[in-house]
């Protein structure tokens, strides 16, 4: 399994190989308008890709990984060494700086040194997770290799800070759209909000345009079913993809529950 370069909520790293099995035999351009941590982009490694997200610092970080991997690795090393030498106050200074200036290199550092690597924003879009005191953060030498690996993988992708329907506005019936939006039952953990009525209308529009899509969405955790009843006619197949045990339940309740996530396909 590949190493993530960006840790982002809702990562599909554990599911990527299973989801790949449902890909169509061929497609021209790959679209991923909720790029997040990019696990599916890495796993599929398409010849041409258009990716987006409304979180501009995230997109700025993707573009820096693509275009300036050496500089990004160096900036992380400087911050990491300062943290080791001066202590946890460095983390909170960089967090304050990020919430003022939204620099992508600060976001990368925070994602690698915050509690459990969990990216969290408050209602004002401010990064609000705390420093992980019992971990030093990933070593710069290791992260540098990961950054270069991903940089090589994403040279054929373009990244844009924009809404999902804008990212896919030029998609055609020859293309493929993979959708991994904030889940219906997830509250207050992701950057920004999504209007699900508008999103379902968007899926209907993709159908009318003859564009193939794959949608990852709410599923089950143990005996709890969080599946969403999508409007009739939006999809043709509904698969359940195993994604391991719930890390949230494991941390909060010391209880392991098998998690399955929905995968909807419209062909």
N, C-alpha and C positions, 0 to 999 in steps of 0.2 A: 504494500500500500504506500502511495506517495506521501510525502510530508507537506503539510499546508504551509503556504507562505503568509497568508492572512487568516487569522482565526476570526471567524464570523458566526454569529448565531444562526442555527439552522443548517450547518454544514452538511453536505451530501457525501462527504468523504467515505463514510462507511457503506454507502449505498450505490456509489458511482458505477461499479462494475455490474451490479445487478440491473440498474436502470439502463445501462448501455445495451443490454440484451434486447431491449424493446425498440431500439433505433430502427428507422426505416432503412432499407437496403442502400439507398443513396439519397443525397440531397445536395443542393448547391451551397447555400450560405447558412451558417448557424447563427441564431439569434438567442441571446440570453439577457432579457431586460431587468432581471433581479440578480445581478452577478454575485453579490455577497463575497464568499471566500473562493469562488471559482472552481470548485471541485469537479463539476461536470465539464467545464471548459477544458480543464487539464486532462481528464479521463478520455474525452472524445477527441481532443486535439484536432479540430477541424481545419480544413485548408483556408477557409475564410470565416470570420466571425465578427458580429457586431454585438457589443455588450453594454449594458447601462445600469444605472442605479441613481436614485434621487439623492444619495449621500455623496456630495461633492468631494469631501476629503477621501472617501473610499476610492472614488474614480481617479482622483489625483494620485493616490497611492498606486493604483494599478498602472497608470501611465508612467510613474516613476520606476516601477519594477521593470516595465517594458523598455524604457528608454535610458534610464540612468541607474542600472543595477549596482555599479561600482560605488557611486556616490551615496546611494541609499544604504548600502552595507556599511560604508565608512561612518555615516551619521549615526547609525544604530550603535556601532562600536564605541564611538565617543560618549554617547549617552549611557550605555551600559557600564562602561568603565567608571564614569562619574558616579553612577549609582553604587557600584561596589565600593568605591573609595569614600563617599560622603554620606551614604545611608539613604533611608526611605524618603527623606524630605525632597530628594531629587525627583522622585516619581511625581509628587504632588505639584512641584514647580512646573514640570513638563505637562502635567494634566491641565494646570491653569493656563499655560501657554497655548495648548491645543484648543481649549475652549474659547480663547480670544482670537487666535490666528488660523486655526484649522489646518495646520501644516501636515502633510501626509506622513512625513518622517516621524512626527510626534505620535500620530495614530499608530504606526507600526510599533514603536517602542511601548506604548501603553498596552497594546494588545498582547505583547509578549511578557509583560511584567505585572498585569492586573490579576486579581483573584480568579483562579481557575481558567484564565484566558478568556473570560466571558465578556464580550463587548456589550456594554449597556449605556444607553443614553436616556436622559430625563426628558420631560415634555418640552423643554426648551432646546432640545438637541445637543445638550452638553454631556460629555463623557462623564459618567459618575461612578464607575466601579473603583474599588479601593486597591491598594498595593498588596501583592501577595508576599507577606513577610517571610514565609518559610521556603521560598524558591528564589533563586538568583536571576531567573529569566534565562532564555536560551542563549548559549554562548555565541558571541559574534562570529567565530570561525564556522560554526555549524550553520547559522542563519545565512551567512554569505553564500554558502554552497546551495542552499535552498533557493535564495533569491536568483542566483544565476540559472539554476535549473528551470525555474518558472519563467524567467525572462526569455529563455530560449523557446519555451513552449507557446508563448503568447504573442510572438512577433506578427502573426497573421491576424490578430484581433485588434479591433478599434474599440475604445472605451469612451462613453459619453455620460455626463451627469445630466440626466433627464428622466422624465416619467416613462413608464413601460410602454404606453401606447405610442409615444413618439419614437422610441428606440426601434419599434417594429413596423413603422409606417411604410417603409419601402420593401417589406418582405413580400415574396411572391409564392405561388403554389409549388415552386421547385425547392423552396427553402424549408427549414425546420426551426420551430420556436420552442425552447425549453423554458418553463415558467416555474419559479420557486419563490412565490410571494410570501410575505408575512402570513402565518397561518390564521385561520378564522378565529380559533380559540386562544390565540396568543394576545395578551394584553400588556402594553407598557414596557416591552422589552426590546423593541426594534426602533430603528431610526425612521421617523415619519409614520404616517397612517395610510390606510388604504380603504377606499370606498368599495365594498364588495359588490354592491348592486352594479356599479359602474364596471367593475372588473368582470362580472358575469356577462354584461353587455359586450365587453371587449372580446370575450371568448366566442360569443355568438357572431361577432364581426369577423373573427378569424375563420370561423366555419364558412361564412358566406363568401369569403375571399378565397376559399379552398386551400388555406394554409394549415399544414399539419402542426399540431402542438402536443407537447407532453407537459402535464401539470403535476407537480408534487404538492400534496396538500395534507390536511389533517387525517390522522388514522386512528390507531388504537394503542393503548398502554396497559398491558395486563388485561384485566377484565373491563377496563374503561374504554368506551367507544366514543371518540371525538370526531368521527367521520362527518362530513358535511354533505347534505343532500343537494347535489348540484341541480340546477334547473334542467328539466327534461330536454333531451336533444343536443346538449352541449358536448357530449362525449359518446364514444362507442365502446370503450373498454375501461374497466376499473381494476387495477392490480394492487395487491398489498405487498410492499417491499419491506423486508426486515431491516432494522437499523440498530440492532444491539439492544442493550439495556438502557433504561432511562437514567441519565447521569444526574438529573435534577432529583429524582426520587431517591437515588442512591445516596446523594449528599444530605438531603433533608431528612429522610426517614430510615436510612441504612437498609433500604429495601430494594431488591432488584425486580424490575418488571420489564418483560419483553416488549419492545416497541416495534410497531409496523406503521409505515406511512403510506398514504394513498398515492397512486400514480394513475392519472387519467390520460387517455389518448383519444383523439378524435378521428382515428382511422382504423 
